Amino acid sequence: MDRSTWVIVIVLVISIAGSFPATRLSKKKQQIYGGTLGEIFHYLGVLAYIGVAPAALLGTFLVGPLRFGIPLALTFLAVAFVMLLGYGVVERSARVGVQIDDHLWTQEDAKTSGL
């Protein structure tokens, strides 16, 4: 295998390994109402977004910045944008009529946060 194939394989492994904890944290922070399709879009968007930095760095150092690094990173970014846009569309239609309790940052929270 040539270097560009190795870069793609390594970036995919890093993205898959990093997307499981990131998706879990995101779901814990806010529930997904879009069902299975919403979860798939969410997971693929997170996976692609996590792959942007490794793709840029590994592609630049191992193959070349203009030849492979930047185009690969922009491809991962475009895939992340499309997947998260799909997630947003599915999630918006699923949240119609659902009452969501948003806890907004209040003055009392600011005083007790210690910041």
C-alpha positions in Angstrom: 0.0 0.0 0.0 1.2 3.5 -0.7 1.3 6.3 1.9 -2.0 7.9 1.0 -3.8 4.6 1.6 -2.1 4.3 5.0 -3.1 7.9 5.8 -6.8 7.1 5.0 -6.7 3.9 7.1 -5.1 5.6 10.1 -7.4 8.5 10.0 -10.5 6.2 9.8 -9.2 4.2 12.8 -8.6 7.4 14.8 -12.0 8.8 13.8 -13.9 5.6 14.7 -12.0 5.3 18.1 -12.7 8.9 19.0 -16.3 9.1 17.8 -17.6 6.5 20.3 -16.8 8.6 23.5 -17.7 11.9 21.7 -21.1 10.6 20.6 -21.8 9.2 24.1 -21.0 12.5 25.7 -23.1 14.3 23.2 -26.1 12.0 23.8 -25.7 12.4 27.6 -25.7 16.2 27.2 -28.8 16.3 25.0 -31.2 13.6 23.9 -31.6 12.7 20.3 -35.2 12.7 19.2 -34.7 11.7 15.6 -34.7 8.0 16.2 -32.3 5.6 14.4 -31.8 7.9 11.4 -31.0 10.8 13.6 -28.5 8.7 15.5 -26.8 7.5 12.3 -26.5 11.1 11.0 -25.2 12.2 14.4 -22.6 9.5 14.6 -21.3 9.9 11.0 -21.1 13.7 11.5 -19.1 13.3 14.6 -16.9 10.6 13.0 -16.1 12.9 10.0 -15.5 15.9 12.2 -13.1 14.1 14.4 -11.2 13.0 11.3 -10.5 16.5 10.0 -7.4 17.3 12.1 -5.7 13.9 11.8 -6.4 14.0 8.0 -4.8 17.4 7.7 -1.8 16.5 9.8 -1.0 13.0 8.6 -1.8 13.8 5.0 0.5 16.8 5.1 3.4 15.1 6.8 3.3 11.8 5.0 2.2 12.8 1.5 2.1 16.5 1.1 -0.1 19.5 2.1 -1.5 20.5 -1.3 -1.4 17.0 -2.8 -3.3 15.1 -0.2 -3.4 16.7 3.3 -5.7 19.7 2.7 -8.0 18.1 0.2 -8.5 15.1 2.5 -9.2 17.4 5.5 -11.7 19.4 3.4 -13.4 16.3 2.3 -13.8 15.1 5.9 -15.1 18.6 6.8 -17.6 18.5 3.9 -18.9 15.1 4.9 -19.2 16.3 8.5 -21.2 19.3 7.3 -23.6 17.2 5.2 -24.1 14.6 7.9 -24.8 17.2 10.6 -27.1 19.1 8.3 -29.0 15.8 7.7 -29.0 15.3 11.5 -30.4 18.8 12.0 -33.2 18.2 9.4 -34.2 14.9 11.0 -33.9 16.3 14.5 -36.0 19.4 13.7 -38.8 17.5 12.3 -38.7 15.0 15.2 -38.9 17.8 17.8 -42.1 19.4 16.5 -44.5 19.3 19.4 -41.9 18.1 21.9 -41.5 20.3 25.0 -37.8 20.6 25.7 -36.8 21.9 29.1 -33.8 24.1 28.4 -31.9 25.2 31.4 -30.6 28.6 30.6 -27.7 30.2 32.3 -29.0 32.6 35.0 -27.5 35.2 37.2 -27.7 32.8 40.1 -25.8 30.1 38.2 -23.1 32.7 37.4 -22.7 33.6 41.0 -22.5 30.0 42.2 -20.2 28.8 39.4 -17.0 30.2 40.9 -15.8 31.7 37.7 
